[in-house]
């Protein structure tokens, strides 16, 4: 499939190959990326990298955006990832790109150029490209200045002999970002979460969606960080964003609701492995930045499963053909059985504890004490004519059965109580289709634990 590039070469408009679209549709391709913290890979082996890259590809991601900090070992680990991916004998579809963390990198254009060049040259075929250009992103960096960024982009292009597609996450008003002539597209980091006590919406995305430059929309399952001002991890970061009421699937569903020709060209999942801010969708692997107290036992596989589902739906929106409504991609519905994902905090918002020197996180009153369910009953396995219901038991209390639809995702939030959690999907209230038990929701200050607004998730397949 060929796509027309906006860049004109000698003799007219060049044609460039793009993934994710179809010829003659007039609809732009779509890429799904996950933000990846190199800062948590200090002990990574090559085997750890291969496991990570394989799982990212299984998630249907197009790329990992490697968040690069100043340490030399981060440069080494990034170079290893590029080398391993480019030398793979399996021809993976997954690619890599760099996200320059200008919150911690020195504001030195020449140093930045050197790091970018060194990493990409370890595996140029592993590099993600957009419009046949090297995709380069950032976390922050607006204070490097316009001249600084022109020097960085020009230096990388000159040495590598390729154009750069620059799509930064600058923390500036949208009109200022989009007006910069060296900025090719925009990444709106804080769009991933509601910034106040309300459910997620697309209001802050609108200036980017309405602009002609490509847009990268941020998506995240939650946000909780809990660092104090003392000890080895004195980051002084202690707050939440409202995340309980179906944040992840609601955000993705809202992006899916946009007309295909008005949708963002990219989504970036925040994050694959940022344990310190609790929004990891991958397994806990590598080093942790003092976050063990709120990540221990908090599996996030459920978020990864949901993201895979929505990536397929988002990409299939712009494809023609009979597979456009399949839940996990062409040919997978036949082998996909019913699936239930559940996620929630394991402490009540109103729990009190005296065992936490950091203090209760800011915005804790925004939290909602809810069990969240994602339930899929594929039409290849279940008839819409039959009756299916969700049954929930929580601290001995049985919620009324909730009706479920076949052939579409069911998203259900329901208030929780402290205590045990179990659930069943039943056919006609008699035949068990899916069943499982969740993590207990703890009592007041149970076990001497501090406040933890991270979430546990579980994935349960049909019996």
C-alpha positions in Angstrom: 0.0 0.0 0.0 1.3 3.4 -0.9 0.6 6.8 0.6 1.3 10.2 -0.8 3.9 12.2 1.1 3.4 15.9 1.6 7.1 16.4 0.9 7.9 17.2 -2.8 11.0 15.8 -4.4 12.4 16.3 -7.8 9.7 15.5 -10.4 6.6 15.9 -8.1 5.1 14.2 -5.0 6.9 11.2 -3.7 5.1 8.0 -2.7 5.9 6.6 0.7 4.8 3.3 2.2 2.8 3.5 5.4 1.4 0.9 7.7 -2.2 1.0 8.9 -4.1 2.5 6.0 -5.4 1.4 2.6 -4.7 2.8 -0.8 -7.1 5.4 -2.1 -9.0 5.8 1.1 -8.1 9.3 1.9 -7.7 8.2 5.5 -4.3 8.5 7.3 -2.5 5.5 8.8 -2.5 4.9 12.5 0.4 3.9 14.8 0.2 2.7 18.4 3.3 3.4 20.6 4.1 2.8 24.3 6.3 5.0 26.4 9.2 3.0 27.8 11.4 4.1 30.7 15.0 3.2 30.1 15.7 4.4 33.6 14.2 1.2 34.9 16.4 -1.1 32.8 19.7 -0.9 34.6 19.9 -4.7 35.3 18.3 -5.6 31.9 19.9 -8.6 30.1 19.5 -9.3 26.4 17.0 -11.9 27.4 15.0 -9.3 29.3 15.0 -7.1 26.2 13.8 -10.0 24.0 11.0 -10.8 26.4 10.0 -7.2 26.4 10.1 -6.7 22.6 8.2 -10.0 22.0 5.4 -9.0 24.5 5.2 -5.5 23.0 4.7 -7.0 19.6 2.1 -9.4 21.0 0.3 -6.3 22.3 0.0 -5.1 18.6 2.2 -2.0 19.3 4.0 -0.5 16.4 6.8 0.9 18.6 8.3 1.5 22.0 9.3 5.1 22.6 12.5 4.8 24.7 12.6 7.6 27.3 16.3 8.6 27.4 17.9 10.1 30.5 21.5 11.3 31.0 23.2 8.2 32.4 25.7 6.4 30.2 24.1 3.0 30.9 20.8 4.3 29.6 22.5 5.0 26.3 24.0 1.5 26.4 20.6 -0.2 27.0 18.9 1.8 24.3 21.7 0.8 21.9 21.3 -2.8 22.9 17.5 -2.7 22.2 18.1 -1.2 18.7 20.8 -3.8 17.9 18.7 -6.7 19.1 15.6 -5.6 17.2 17.5 -4.9 14.0 19.3 -8.2 14.0 16.3 -10.3 14.8 15.8 -13.2 12.4 12.0 -13.1 12.7 11.5 -9.7 10.9 9.4 -8.2 13.7 6.9 -5.5 12.9 7.8 -3.7 16.1 10.0 -0.6 15.9 11.7 1.8 18.3 12.0 5.5 18.6 13.6 7.9 21.1 11.8 10.2 23.5 14.4 12.6 24.9 13.7 13.3 28.5 14.6 17.0 28.7 13.5 17.1 32.3 16.8 15.5 33.2 19.0 15.6 30.0 21.5 18.5 29.8 20.2 21.3 27.6 23.1 20.8 25.3 22.2 20.4 21.6 25.6 18.8 20.6 25.4 16.2 23.4 21.8 15.4 22.4 22.8 14.9 18.8 25.7 12.6 19.8 23.4 10.4 21.9 20.7 10.2 19.2 23.2 9.3 16.5 25.0 6.7 18.5 21.8 4.9 19.4 20.2 4.8 16.0 23.4 3.7 14.3 23.3 0.5 16.4 20.2 -0.6 14.4 18.8 1.8 11.8 16.3 -0.8 10.6 14.8 -0.8 14.1 14.0 2.9 13.9 10.4 3.9 13.6 9.7 6.2 10.6 6.8 8.4 9.7 6.5 9.7 6.1 9.9 8.0 5.5 11.5 10.2 8.2 13.1 9.3 11.6 10.5 9.8 14.3 11.9 11.7 17.3 9.9 12.7 20.3 10.5 14.3 23.8 9.2 14.6 27.3 9.4 18.3 27.8 12.2 20.3 26.3 10.5 23.6 25.4 13.2 25.4 27.3 16.0 24.2 25.0 14.7 26.9 22.7 13.8 27.1 19.1 17.5 27.6 18.0 18.5 24.6 20.1 16.0 22.3 18.5 16.8 23.5 15.0 20.4 22.6 15.8 19.5 19.2 17.1 17.2 18.3 14.2 19.7 19.7 11.6 22.6 17.8 13.2 20.8 14.5 13.2 19.7 14.9 9.7 23.1 15.9 8.5 25.0 13.0 10.1 22.4 10.3 9.3 21.5 11.6 5.9 17.8 11.3 6.6 15.0 13.7 7.5 13.6 13.8 11.0 9.9 13.9 11.9 9.8 15.8 15.2 6.8 15.3 17.4 7.6 16.6 20.9 5.6 16.8 24.1 6.2 20.4 25.0 4.4 21.8 28.0 3.2 24.9 26.3 -0.2 26.2 25.0 -1.2 24.3 21.9 -1.1 27.2 19.6 2.5 27.9 20.6 3.6 24.3 19.9 1.8 24.1 16.6 3.2 27.4 15.3 6.8 26.2 15.5 8.0 25.5 12.0 10.4 22.8 13.1 7.7 20.9 14.9 6.1 18.4 12.5 3.5 17.0 14.9 2.4 17.3 18.6 2.2 14.9 21.5 -0.2 16.0 24.3 1.1 14.2 27.3 -1.4 15.4 29.9 -4.4 14.5 27.8 -4.1 11.0 29.2 -5.8 11.9 32.5 -8.5 14.3 33.7 -6.7 17.2 35.3 -9.6 17.9 37.6 -12.3 15.9 39.4 -14.3 14.7 36.4 -14.4 11.9 34.0 -12.1 11.8 30.9 -13.1 13.8 27.8 -11.5 15.1 24.6 -11.6 18.9 25.4 -7.8 19.3 25.7 -7.3 17.3 22.5 -9.4 19.5 20.3 -6.8 22.2 19.4 -4.5 19.4 18.2 -7.2 17.3 16.5 -8.4 20.4 14.5 -4.9 21.3 13.3 -3.4 20.0 10.1 -0.2 18.7 11.8 -0.3 15.0 12.8 -1.3 14.4 16.4 -0.3 11.9 19.0 -2.9 11.4 21.7 -1.9 10.1 25.1 -3.7 7.2 26.8 -3.1 5.8 30.3 -4.7 3.4 32.7 -4.1 5.4 35.9 -1.8 7.8 37.7 -0.6 7.4 41.3 2.9 8.4 42.6 3.9 8.4 46.2 7.3 9.9 46.9 8.2 12.0 49.9 11.0 14.4 50.8 13.3 12.1 52.7 15.5 9.1 51.9 17.0 7.7 48.7 13.9 8.5 46.6 13.0 12.0 47.8 11.3 13.1 44.6 8.5 15.0 46.5 5.8 13.6 44.1 2.6 12.5 45.9 -0.7 12.8 44.0 -3.3 11.0 41.9 -5.3 11.8 38.8 -8.9 10.5 38.7 -8.5 7.0 37.2 -11.1 4.7 38.8 -14.2 5.0 36.6 -13.2 3.2 33.5 -10.5 5.7 32.5 -8.6 3.5 30.1 -11.5 2.1 28.0 -13.4 5.3 28.2 -10.5 7.3 26.8 -9.9 4.8 24.0 -13.6 4.6 23.2 -13.8 8.4 22.9 -10.9 8.3 20.4 -12.6 5.5 18.5 -15.8 7.6 18.3 -14.1 10.2 16.2 -14.7 10.1 12.4 -11.7 8.2 10.9 -10.5 11.3 9.0 -10.5 13.3 12.2 -8.8 10.8 14.4 -5.2 11.2 15.7 -2.5 9.6 13.6 -0.8 8.2 16.7 -1.7 7.0 20.2 0.9 6.7 22.8 0.3 4.5 25.8 1.7 6.0 29.1 3.3 3.7 29.9 4.9 0.3 29.4 7.0 0.3 32.5 6.8 3.5 34.6 6.4 1.8 38.0 7.0 5.1 39.9 3.7 6.6 38.5 1.8 3.2 38.5 0.7 3.3 34.9 2.7 0.4 33.6 0.9 -2.1 31.3 3.8 -4.5 31.1 5.1 -6.8 33.8 7.3 -5.5 36.6 10.8 -6.3 35.2 14.1 -4.6 35.8 14.8 -2.0 38.5 12.2 0.0 40.4 12.7 3.6 41.5 11.6 3.0 45.1 8.1 2.1 44.0 8.0 -1.5 45.4 5.6 -0.5 48.2 2.8 0.3 45.7 3.6 -2.1 42.9 4.1 -5.4 44.8 1.3 -7.8 43.8 -0.3 -5.2 41.6 -0.5 -7.1 38.3 -1.5 -4.9 35.3 -1.9 -7.6 32.6 -5.6 -6.6 32.4 -4.6 -3.2 31.0 -2.3 -4.8 28.4 -5.2 -7.1 27.3 -7.6 -4.2 26.9 -5.1 -2.1 25.0 -4.5 -4.9 22.6 -8.3 -5.1 22.0 -8.7 -1.4 21.4 -5.6 -1.1 19.2 -7.2 -3.6 16.8 -10.5 -1.8 16.8 -8.8 1.5 16.2 -6.7 0.2 13.3 -9.5 -1.8 11.8 -11.7 1.3 11.6 -9.7 2.4 8.5 -9.5 -1.0 6.8 -12.0 -2.4 4.3 -13.0 -6.0 4.3 -14.8 -8.6 6.4 -12.3 -8.5 9.3 -13.1 -4.9 10.3 -15.2 -5.8 13.3 -13.0 -8.6 14.7 -12.1 -8.1 18.3 -8.4 -9.0 18.2 -7.6 -9.0 14.5 -8.1 -11.1 11.4 -8.6 -14.8 12.1 -8.5 -14.4 15.9 -12.2 -14.4 16.7 -12.5 -18.1 15.9 -10.0 -18.9 18.7 -11.0 -16.2 21.1 -13.4 -17.2 23.8 -15.2 -15.1 26.4 -12.9 -12.8 28.4 -13.3 -10.8 31.6 -10.9 -8.1 32.8 -11.4 -6.6 36.3 -9.4 -3.8 37.9 -9.7 -1.7 41.0 -7.9 -0.2 44.0 -7.4 -2.5 46.9 -7.9 0.2 49.5 -10.9 2.4 50.1 -10.5 6.1 49.4 -11.5 6.8 53.0 -9.1 4.4 54.6 -7.0 6.0 57.4 -3.5 4.9 58.2 -0.8 6.1 60.6 1.9 4.0 59.0 2.8 6.3 56.1 5.3 9.1 56.6 4.8 10.5 53.1 1.2 11.5 53.7 -2.1 11.0 51.9 -1.7 11.8 48.2 -3.0 15.1 46.8 -6.4 14.8 45.1 -7.1 11.6 47.0 -10.7 12.8 47.3 -11.0 12.4 43.5 -10.7 8.6 43.8 -13.9 6.6 43.3 -14.4 3.3 45.2 -15.3 1.2 42.1 -14.9 -2.3 40.7 -14.3 -2.0 36.9 -15.2 -4.7 34.4 -14.4 -5.3 30.8 -16.3 -8.3 29.4 -16.3 -9.6 25.9 -18.5 -12.4 24.6 -17.6 -13.0 20.9 -20.4 -13.8 18.5 -18.4 -16.8 17.2 -18.9 -18.5 20.5 -22.1 -17.0 22.0 -25.5 -16.3 20.5 -27.1 -12.8 21.0 -30.4 -14.6 21.4 -29.2 -16.1 24.8 -29.2 -14.2 28.1 -26.0 -13.5 29.9 -25.5 -11.7 33.2 -22.7 -10.6 35.5 -22.9 -11.7 39.1 -20.7 -10.0 41.7 -20.1 -10.9 45.4 -18.3 -8.4 47.5 -17.9 -8.8 51.3 -20.8 -11.2 51.4 -23.0 -8.7 49.5 -24.4 -9.9 46.2 -25.0 -7.2 43.6 -28.1 -7.6 41.4 -27.3 -9.4 38.2 -26.2 -7.1 35.4 -27.2 -7.8 31.8 -24.4 -8.4 29.2 -24.4 -8.0 25.4 -22.9 -10.4 23.0 -20.5 -9.2 20.2 -19.5 -5.9 21.9 -17.4 -4.9 24.9 -19.3 -4.5 28.1 -17.9 -1.8 30.4 -19.2 -1.9 33.9 -18.3 0.2 37.0 -19.9 -0.7 40.3 -19.2 0.5 43.9 -17.1 -1.7 46.1 -16.9 -2.7 49.8 -13.8 -3.7 51.7 -13.4 -7.5 51.8 -13.4 -10.3 49.3 -14.4 -10.0 45.7 -15.7 -12.7 43.4 -17.7 -12.7 40.2 -19.3 -15.0 37.6 -20.6 -14.5 34.0 -23.6 -16.8 33.7 -25.9 -18.0 30.9 -29.6 -17.8 31.9 -28.4 -17.5 35.5 -27.5 -21.1 35.7 -24.5 -22.0 33.5 -21.2 -20.5 34.5 -19.3 -19.1 31.5 -16.5 -17.2 33.3 -15.7 -17.1 37.0 -12.9 -15.7 39.2 -11.8 -14.1 42.4 -10.1 -10.8 42.8 -7.7 -9.4 45.3 -9.2 -8.6 48.7 -9.9 -4.9 49.4 -8.2 -4.2 52.7 -9.6 -2.9 55.9 -8.5 0.2 57.7 -4.7 0.3 57.9 -4.5 -3.5 57.5 -1.1 -5.0 57.8 0.6 -1.7 58.6 0.5 -0.7 54.9 0.6 2.9 53.8 -1.7 4.5 51.3 -1.8 2.8 47.9 -3.9 4.2 45.0 -2.4 1.8 42.5 -4.7 -0.8 41.0 -4.8 -4.6 40.7 -6.1 -6.1 37.5 -7.0 -9.7 36.6 -7.8 -11.5 33.4 -10.2 -14.4 33.3 -11.1 -16.5 30.2 -14.2 -18.6 29.6 -14.2 -22.1 31.1 
